[in-house]
């Protein structure tokens, strides 16, 4: 059992401590989008372990592209798929417990949500099946939820504008979630069709990520993963509406659908109720200098090594409407970038100031307990078991520091100074 220090679920007390987000290290573009190499990368993609290697599907003009990797760092181009277009969707495993069949979920403009079985990683096998008439647009994300033993899908949702509820184009983007046993149940979100186009329907009962209308912020994508059976992580892109002109910003209603997009971080214990950090997970680059200074979208999925998590995002130096105001590269396309995160290190608990102390809830130790912990050379972590004389002081940076842990109903007491505790495994 592994407990990430992301909330109070595993803690009885934590006086003088607080939870903080750990930002990943930006590693720069790993697949550059130049006229000579892999042109026209689009913002959405899927990463997964499949058939013993890492695979990445990335939307692009002319078809979704497949890349493969052994280490998650060096990627090779494997070909262009024959998946249906538009292809603003994700690939998912039919049975997450086994490494075999794949399917692809995507949105087709003006129609709705489709699913198509895949013959292999490059070829769709059958005629696509329409499962819902809903304008879900970008990054449709489906997986088998191991906690509830049901399918779960996260889709684009719509929230009416507070001042213009009757105008479809003014709707704010949100994220809706449905759980189901059979794809036919997705008919619950069938929406009206007007002039041949599926309308933007509002489903408050399914909405799990809401826009900030007062700040003119949409939730653009979701990038939800089930990291553990009882822990879901999300890396949504939030879209701040800004109005750029040659000399000054202009009003929201003057020219619609323009602004900047950045990646945030949130977690949930049930996939429905989310807690988000009020800061970027991946910072935008420097305006007019960096390749990723205006828009960023996290791919669904991640790669894991012994000590690190690797994630991938698409980014560009163009605004949402491809304004070149901050583009120093004279390019009309973006790049796939990589970030490295500490193993299980998306968040940590640390003293608010000075020293702090945490006491875990009771748990059963089967022999050893592993601590993912980091201290400065002037700091430490003093560890003991409650109602026991055993104790240990740790100084240094460890992803799996082992201490003994035997028996039922044991509790850890850890005093921290200049230290970060990321996770406890037992």
C-alpha positions in Angstrom: 0.0 0.0 0.0 1.3 3.4 -0.9 0.1 6.7 0.5 1.0 10.0 -1.3 1.3 13.1 0.9 -1.3 14.9 -1.1 -4.0 15.3 1.5 -5.0 14.2 5.1 -6.3 10.8 4.2 -3.4 8.9 5.8 -2.7 11.4 8.6 -4.2 11.6 12.1 -2.5 14.9 13.0 -0.1 17.2 11.2 0.5 20.2 13.5 2.7 22.9 11.9 2.7 21.3 8.5 1.1 22.0 5.1 0.7 20.3 1.7 2.4 21.8 -1.3 2.5 21.0 -5.0 5.9 19.9 -6.4 6.5 21.4 -9.9 8.2 19.1 -12.4 11.4 19.9 -14.1 11.0 21.2 -17.7 13.2 19.3 -20.1 12.4 21.2 -23.3 11.0 19.9 -26.6 11.6 16.2 -27.3 9.9 16.1 -30.7 10.3 19.4 -32.6 7.8 20.4 -35.2 9.7 21.7 -38.2 8.8 21.5 -41.9 11.4 18.8 -42.4 10.3 16.6 -39.4 6.9 15.5 -38.1 4.9 18.5 -39.2 1.7 19.9 -37.8 1.7 18.4 -34.3 -1.7 19.2 -32.6 -2.3 19.8 -28.9 -3.7 16.5 -27.8 -2.2 13.0 -27.3 -2.1 9.8 -25.4 0.9 8.1 -23.7 0.8 4.5 -22.5 2.8 1.3 -21.9 1.6 -1.2 -24.6 3.2 -4.4 -25.9 6.3 -3.9 -23.8 7.2 -0.3 -24.9 5.9 3.2 -24.6 3.6 4.5 -27.3 2.5 8.1 -27.9 -0.4 9.0 -30.2 -0.4 12.7 -31.2 -3.1 14.4 -33.3 -1.9 16.0 -36.5 -3.0 17.3 -39.9 -3.5 14.3 -42.1 -3.9 11.8 -39.3 -2.9 10.9 -35.8 0.8 10.1 -35.5 2.4 7.2 -33.5 5.8 7.5 -31.8 7.5 4.7 -29.8 10.1 4.8 -27.0 12.0 2.4 -24.8 13.1 4.9 -22.1 10.5 7.6 -22.4 13.1 10.1 -23.5 14.1 9.1 -27.0 11.2 8.8 -29.4 11.0 7.4 -32.9 8.3 8.1 -35.5 6.3 4.9 -36.2 3.8 6.1 -38.8 0.6 7.9 -39.4 -2.6 6.1 -38.3 -5.8 5.6 -40.3 -7.9 6.7 -37.3 -11.0 8.7 -38.3 -10.7 12.5 -38.5 -11.1 14.9 -36.8 -9.1 13.0 -34.2 -9.4 15.1 -31.0 -9.5 12.0 -28.8 -7.5 9.4 -26.9 -6.5 5.8 -27.1 -7.5 3.5 -24.2 -7.2 -0.2 -23.3 -10.3 -2.4 -23.5 -9.2 -4.2 -20.4 -6.7 -2.3 -18.3 -5.5 -5.4 -16.5 -4.2 -6.9 -19.8 -1.9 -5.5 -22.4 -3.8 -6.3 -25.6 -6.8 -4.7 -27.2 -7.1 -1.0 -27.8 -9.9 1.3 -28.8 -10.1 4.9 -29.8 -12.6 7.5 -28.6 -13.0 10.8 -30.5 -15.3 13.7 -31.4 -16.4 14.3 -34.9 -17.3 17.9 -35.7 -21.0 18.7 -35.7 -22.0 15.0 -34.9 -20.9 13.6 -31.5 -18.7 11.1 -29.7 -17.5 8.0 -31.5 -15.6 4.8 -30.5 -13.7 2.6 -32.9 -11.8 -0.7 -32.1 -8.2 -0.8 -33.2 -6.7 -3.6 -35.2 -3.3 -2.5 -34.0 -1.5 0.7 -32.9 -1.8 2.2 -36.4 -5.0 0.8 -37.8 -8.7 1.2 -36.9 -10.4 -2.2 -37.3 -14.1 -1.5 -37.8 -16.7 1.1 -38.6 -16.8 3.8 -35.8 -19.8 3.6 -33.5 -21.7 6.7 -32.4 -22.2 6.5 -28.7 -23.5 10.1 -27.9 -24.6 13.1 -29.7 -22.7 15.7 -27.7 -20.3 18.4 -28.7 -17.4 17.3 -26.6 -14.7 18.7 -28.8 -11.2 18.2 -27.4 -9.4 15.4 -25.4 -12.1 12.9 -24.8 -10.7 10.6 -22.1 -11.9 7.1 -21.1 -10.6 4.4 -18.9 -11.7 1.4 -16.8 -12.0 2.6 -13.2 -10.5 -0.1 -10.9 -12.1 1.3 -7.8 -15.8 1.1 -9.0 -15.4 -1.5 -11.8 -17.0 0.7 -14.3 -16.1 2.6 -17.4 -15.5 6.3 -16.8 -15.3 9.0 -19.4 -14.2 12.7 -19.0 -15.5 15.0 -21.8 -15.8 18.6 -22.7 -18.8 20.1 -21.1 -20.5 23.5 -21.5 -21.7 26.1 -19.0 -24.0 28.9 -20.2 -22.6 32.4 -20.1 -24.0 34.3 -17.1 -24.9 37.3 -19.2 -25.6 35.6 -22.5 -27.1 32.2 -21.7 -29.0 31.9 -25.0 -25.8 32.4 -27.1 -24.1 29.0 -27.8 -20.8 30.6 -28.8 -20.6 32.4 -25.4 -20.7 29.1 -23.4 -17.8 28.4 -21.1 -15.8 25.2 -21.3 -16.0 22.7 -18.5 -15.4 19.0 -17.8 -18.1 16.4 -17.4 -17.8 12.9 -16.1 -19.9 9.8 -16.6 -19.6 6.3 -15.3 -21.3 3.4 -17.0 -21.3 -0.4 -17.6 -22.3 -0.2 -21.3 -21.6 2.4 -23.9 -25.3 2.7 -24.7 -25.7 4.5 -21.3 -23.9 7.5 -22.9 -27.1 8.3 -24.7 -27.9 10.2 -21.5 -26.0 13.1 -22.9 -27.6 13.1 -26.3 -28.1 16.8 -27.2 -30.5 18.6 -29.5 -29.6 19.0 -33.2 -30.2 22.3 -34.9 -29.4 22.9 -38.6 -27.4 19.7 -38.7 -25.2 20.5 -35.7 -25.2 19.0 -32.2 -25.9 21.7 -29.7 -23.8 22.6 -26.6 -26.0 21.2 -23.8 -25.5 21.9 -20.1 -25.3 18.9 -17.8 -24.8 20.3 -14.2 -25.3 16.8 -12.8 -22.3 15.5 -14.6 -20.0 18.6 -14.4 -16.9 18.0 -12.2 -14.6 20.8 -13.3 -16.2 24.2 -13.5 -15.1 27.4 -15.2 -14.4 30.6 -13.3 -16.8 33.0 -15.1 -15.8 35.9 -12.9 -12.2 35.6 -14.1 -13.1 34.6 -17.7 -11.4 31.2 -17.3 -12.4 28.0 -19.1 -11.4 24.4 -18.3 -10.1 23.4 -21.7 -8.9 19.8 -21.2 -8.8 17.3 -18.3 -5.8 14.9 -18.7 -7.2 12.8 -15.8 -5.4 9.6 -14.8 -6.2 7.0 -12.1 -2.8 7.0 -10.4 -4.0 4.6 -7.7 -7.3 2.8 -7.1 -8.3 5.6 -4.7 -6.3 8.5 -6.1 -7.1 10.4 -9.4 -4.8 13.1 -10.7 -5.8 15.7 -13.3 -3.6 18.1 -15.3 -6.2 20.3 -16.9 -5.4 23.2 -19.2 -7.1 26.4 -18.1 -7.9 29.0 -20.7 -7.7 32.6 -19.7 -9.7 34.8 -22.2 -7.6 37.8 -23.2 -8.1 40.1 -26.1 -5.0 41.2 -28.0 -4.8 44.0 -30.5 -1.9 45.9 -31.9 -1.7 48.4 -29.1 -3.8 47.2 -26.1 -6.0 44.4 -24.7 -9.6 44.5 -25.9 -12.8 43.5 -24.3 -13.9 39.8 -24.1 -16.9 40.3 -26.3 -15.0 42.2 -29.0 -13.2 39.2 -30.5 -14.2 35.9 -29.0 -12.1 32.8 -28.3 -8.6 34.4 -27.7 -6.2 34.0 -24.8 -3.5 32.0 -23.1 -3.6 28.4 -21.9 -1.6 26.8 -19.0 -1.5 23.5 -17.2 -2.8 23.1 -13.6 -2.8 20.2 -11.2 -5.6 18.7 -9.1 -6.4 15.5 -7.2 -9.5 13.6 -6.2 -10.3 10.5 -4.1 -13.4 9.6 -6.1 -12.8 11.2 -9.5 -15.8 13.5 -8.9 -14.8 16.0 -6.2 -11.6 17.7 -7.1 -9.1 19.9 -5.3 -7.0 22.2 -7.5 -3.8 24.2 -6.8 -4.0 27.9 -7.6 -0.7 28.0 -9.5 0.6 26.4 -12.7 1.8 22.9 -12.6 3.9 23.6 -15.7 4.9 27.3 -16.0 4.5 29.0 -19.3 7.8 30.1 -20.8 9.0 33.7 -21.2 7.0 35.7 -23.6 8.8 36.4 -26.9 11.6 34.0 -25.9 10.5 30.4 -25.2 8.7 27.9 -27.4 6.1 27.3 -24.7 5.1 30.8 -23.7 1.4 31.0 -24.7 -0.5 27.7 -24.8 0.2 24.3 -23.2 -1.9 21.0 -23.1 -0.9 17.9 -21.1 -1.2 14.6 -22.8 -3.2 11.8 -21.2 -1.0 9.3 -19.5 2.6 9.2 -18.3 5.8 7.1 -18.2 7.4 5.7 -15.1 11.0 4.9 -14.3 12.5 3.7 -11.0 12.8 7.2 -9.5 10.9 9.5 -11.9 7.6 10.2 -13.6 7.8 11.5 -17.1 5.0 13.6 -18.6 4.5 15.1 -22.0 2.7 18.3 -23.2 2.2 20.1 -26.4 2.9 23.8 -26.4 3.5 26.8 -28.7 4.4 30.4 -28.7 1.1 31.3 -30.3 -2.1 32.4 -28.5 -5.3 30.4 -28.8 -6.2 32.1 -32.0 -2.6 31.8 -33.2 -1.7 35.5 -32.6 2.0 35.9 -33.2 2.4 38.7 -30.7 4.8 36.7 -28.5 6.2 34.3 -31.2 9.9 34.8 -31.6 10.3 31.8 -34.0 8.0 32.7 -36.9 6.4 29.3 -36.7 2.7 28.4 -37.0 2.9 25.2 -35.0 4.0 23.8 -31.7 6.2 21.1 -30.1 5.9 18.1 -27.8 7.7 18.9 -24.6 8.8 16.7 -21.6 8.8 17.3 -17.9 10.3 15.1 -15.2 8.6 14.6 -11.8 9.9 12.9 -8.7 8.5 9.4 -8.2 5.2 9.9 -6.3 6.2 13.5 -5.9 3.3 15.5 -7.3 2.8 16.9 -3.8 4.5 16.8 -0.4 4.0 17.7 3.2 6.5 20.1 4.9 6.7 22.4 7.9 4.8 25.7 7.4 7.8 27.3 9.0 10.5 26.0 11.3 9.6 22.5 12.5 6.5 20.4 12.0 5.2 17.0 13.0 3.0 14.4 11.5 1.3 11.3 13.0 0.0 8.7 10.6 -3.2 6.7 11.1 -2.8 3.2 12.2 -1.7 0.7 9.6 -0.4 -2.9 9.4 3.3 -3.3 8.7 4.4 -6.4 6.8 8.2 -6.1 7.3 9.4 -2.8 5.9 8.2 0.7 5.3 9.6 2.9 2.5 9.8 6.7 2.8 10.0 9.0 -0.2 11.7 11.9 1.6 14.0 14.8 1.1 15.9 17.0 3.6 18.4 19.8 3.3 21.8 19.2 4.9 20.7 21.5 7.7 17.4 19.8 8.1 16.3 16.3 9.2 13.4 13.9 9.6 13.2 12.3 13.1 11.2 9.1 12.9 9.7 6.9 15.6 6.8 4.6 16.1 4.2 5.7 18.5 4.4 3.9 21.8 7.7 2.4 20.8 11.4 3.2 21.7 12.7 2.6 18.1 13.8 5.9 16.4 15.8 7.1 13.4 17.1 10.4 12.1 17.2 10.8 8.3 19.3 13.4 6.4 19.4 13.4 2.6 17.3 12.7 -0.5 15.7 9.3 -0.9 12.9 7.9 -3.0 12.7 4.7 -1.0 14.4 4.9 2.4 13.6 1.7 4.2 12.8 1.4 7.9 11.5 -1.7 9.7 7.8 -2.0 10.2 6.1 -5.0 11.7 2.7 -5.7 13.2 -0.8 -4.4 13.4 -2.0 -1.0 14.6 1.3 0.8 14.2 1.7 4.5 13.8 4.6 6.6 12.6 5.5 9.9 14.2 7.8 12.0 12.0 9.2 15.4 13.0 10.4 17.5 10.1 12.8 20.4 9.7 13.7 21.7 6.3 12.3 18.5 4.9 9.7 17.2 2.4 7.8 14.0 2.8 6.3 12.7 -0.5 5.0 9.3 0.2 4.9 6.3 2.6 4.7 2.8 1.3 4.1 -0.3 3.5 
